[in-house]
Amino acid sequence: MRRVEPRAYFIPALIPPAPPEKNLLSCDAANSSVYIHSGVTSTITTSFSSPALDPHGLAYDGANLLSCDMFSFSVYIHSGVTSTITTSFSSPASTQPAGLAYDGANLLSCDTLSDSVYIHSGVTSTITTSFSSPASNPAGLAYDGANLLSCDSLSDSVYIHSGVTSTITTSFSSPASNPHGLAYDGANLLSCDAANTSVYIHSGVTSTITTSFSSPASSPRGLEVYTP
């Protein structure tokens, strides 16, 4: 009987799909605008007017853009990442909301006059708790998946909190003298500074800057990163 040799089959390796690109969002108080960047670069794909005259903080809850404004003392929920507003509510202190973040369940906000950080119940005006900010002029918030990050425009510092609490594990100087917005892209901290109109990409969550570029306009106030 003739022996039949087994055939060898070539099975191509499966190539995993490329991860979806993340885009930077920024807002500017000089021209009351929100910008959608191409990736995390200075290239702007589109922009639209902010809901009021003095946008300061941005966040993204996985479906919709959230923004806050110092002129109207309000928080706005956008429809997707567009200028259309589905609802809004007064900021917790009704004075100067400066920064927003989303921790996967709840909106976080800070206010420069009350010097406080607020934890909202979901994305609503209801406040479950609040605590004092690390310094006297909190200007930006971000969440890195485990810890709250905040910056202060008077102390010119970035603070890493222990979880979402007032406890500070470490801090470092901001890249320039007027930090206002923070974001986290899944690997690196991003910050913007109104003194030199720049956006900075940090190495991880450290003071080391890997690159920077000019902001779209002259008074950057808020940052966020989202996946379309």
C-alpha positions in Angstrom: 0.0 0.0 0.0 1.3 3.4 -1.0 2.0 5.7 1.9 0.2 9.0 1.7 2.3 11.9 3.1 0.3 14.4 5.1 -0.1 17.8 3.4 1.3 20.9 5.0 -1.0 23.8 5.1 0.0 27.4 5.4 -2.2 29.3 7.9 -1.5 33.0 7.6 -1.0 34.8 10.9 -3.9 37.0 11.9 -3.0 40.6 12.0 -4.9 42.5 14.7 -6.7 45.5 13.6 -5.1 48.8 14.3 -6.5 50.6 17.4 -8.9 53.4 16.6 -7.3 56.8 16.4 -7.8 59.2 19.2 -8.4 62.8 18.6 -7.5 65.8 20.8 -10.2 68.3 21.6 -9.4 71.8 22.8 -11.3 75.0 23.6 -10.2 78.6 23.6 -11.7 81.5 25.5 -10.3 84.1 23.1 -12.7 83.2 20.3 -15.2 81.0 22.1 -14.5 77.9 20.1 -14.0 74.2 20.4 -11.5 72.5 18.1 -11.3 68.9 16.9 -7.7 68.0 16.1 -6.4 65.3 13.8 -5.0 62.8 16.2 -3.0 64.5 19.0 -1.4 67.1 16.7 -1.8 70.8 15.9 -3.8 70.0 12.7 -7.4 71.0 13.1 -10.1 69.0 11.2 -13.0 71.2 12.2 -14.2 73.6 14.9 -17.5 75.0 16.2 -18.6 77.8 18.5 -18.8 77.0 22.2 -22.2 77.2 23.9 -21.2 80.5 25.7 -18.5 83.1 25.7 -15.9 81.7 28.0 -15.3 78.0 27.6 -12.9 76.5 30.1 -13.2 72.8 30.6 -13.9 69.8 28.4 -14.6 66.1 29.1 -16.0 63.1 27.1 -18.2 60.5 28.7 -17.8 57.9 26.0 -20.7 59.3 23.9 -21.0 63.0 24.3 -18.7 66.0 24.8 -19.2 67.9 28.1 -18.1 71.5 28.4 -18.2 74.2 31.1 -18.2 78.0 30.7 -17.2 80.7 33.2 -19.4 83.4 31.6 -22.6 81.4 32.0 -21.6 79.4 35.1 -22.9 76.4 33.4 -22.1 72.8 32.3 -23.2 71.7 28.9 -23.9 68.2 27.5 -23.4 68.2 23.8 -24.9 65.7 21.3 -21.9 63.7 20.4 -19.0 65.9 19.6 -20.9 68.7 18.0 -22.2 72.2 18.9 -25.7 70.9 19.5 -26.6 71.1 23.2 -29.0 68.5 24.6 -29.1 69.9 28.1 -27.3 72.1 30.5 -27.2 72.8 34.3 -25.6 75.3 36.6 -22.1 74.6 37.9 -21.9 73.5 41.5 -20.6 76.8 42.9 -22.4 79.0 40.2 -19.2 81.1 40.0 -16.2 80.0 37.9 -16.2 76.4 36.7 -12.8 75.8 35.2 -12.2 72.1 34.6 -14.0 68.9 33.9 -13.1 65.2 33.8 -15.1 61.9 33.6 -14.0 58.9 35.7 -16.0 56.3 33.8 -19.1 56.8 36.0 -19.3 60.4 37.2 -18.5 63.9 36.1 -15.8 65.7 38.0 -15.6 69.5 38.0 -13.5 72.2 39.7 -14.1 75.9 40.5 -11.5 78.6 40.8 -13.5 80.8 43.2 -14.6 78.1 45.6 -11.2 76.3 45.3 -13.0 73.0 45.2 -13.3 69.8 43.3 -16.8 68.3 42.9 -17.9 64.7 42.3 -21.2 64.7 40.5 -23.7 61.8 40.5 -23.4 60.6 36.9 -23.5 63.5 34.5 -26.0 65.6 36.5 -26.0 68.7 38.7 -26.3 66.5 41.8 -23.1 66.6 43.9 -22.3 63.5 46.0 -19.2 65.0 47.6 -16.6 67.7 47.3 -13.2 68.5 48.6 -10.7 71.4 48.6 -8.3 71.6 45.6 -4.6 71.3 46.3 -4.0 75.1 45.7 -6.0 78.3 45.4 -6.8 78.4 41.6 -7.7 75.0 40.2 -7.8 75.3 36.4 -8.0 71.8 34.9 -8.8 68.2 35.6 -8.1 64.8 34.0 -8.5 61.2 35.0 -5.9 58.5 34.1 -8.0 55.5 34.8 -7.0 55.3 38.4 -6.3 58.8 39.7 -7.5 62.3 39.4 -5.1 64.8 37.9 -5.4 68.5 38.5 -3.5 71.7 37.7 -3.5 75.1 39.3 -2.8 78.3 37.5 -1.4 80.1 40.5 0.9 77.5 41.9 1.9 76.5 38.3 1.7 72.9 39.3 0.2 69.6 38.3 -1.1 67.3 41.1 -1.6 63.5 41.1 -4.3 62.6 43.5 -4.8 59.2 45.2 -7.9 58.0 43.5 -10.5 60.7 43.3 -9.7 62.2 46.7 -8.0 65.3 48.1 -4.9 63.2 49.0 -1.9 64.2 46.8 0.6 61.5 46.1 3.0 63.7 44.1 3.2 67.0 42.2 5.4 68.7 39.7 5.8 72.0 38.0 3.8 72.7 34.9 5.7 73.3 31.6 4.9 77.0 31.6 3.4 79.6 33.9 -0.3 79.5 33.4 -1.6 75.9 33.1 -5.3 75.6 32.4 -6.3 72.3 30.7 -5.4 68.6 31.2 -6.3 65.5 29.4 -5.1 61.8 29.4 -4.8 59.8 26.1 -4.4 56.4 27.7 -0.6 56.6 27.9 0.4 60.3 28.4 -0.7 63.4 30.1 -1.5 66.4 27.9 -1.6 70.0 29.2 -2.1 73.4 27.8 -0.9 76.8 28.9 -2.5 80.1 28.4 0.7 82.1 29.0 2.5 80.8 25.9 -0.5 79.4 24.0 0.9 75.8 23.8 -0.2 72.2 24.1 2.3 69.8 25.8 2.5 66.1 25.5 4.1 64.6 28.6 6.0 61.3 28.9 3.5 59.3 30.9 2.2 61.4 33.9 5.5 63.2 34.6 7.0 66.6 34.1 9.0 65.4 31.1 7.8 66.9 27.8 8.2 64.8 24.7 6.8 67.4 22.3 4.7 70.5 22.1 2.8 72.6 19.6 0.9 75.9 19.4 -2.7 75.9 20.4 -5.3 76.8 17.7 -5.9 80.3 19.2 -4.5 82.7 21.8 -6.2 81.5 25.0 -6.3 77.7 25.4 -8.4 76.7 28.4 -9.5 73.0 28.1 -8.4 69.7 26.6 -9.8 66.2 26.2 -9.0 63.2 24.1 -11.7 61.0 22.6 -12.1 58.1 20.1 -14.6 58.9 17.3 
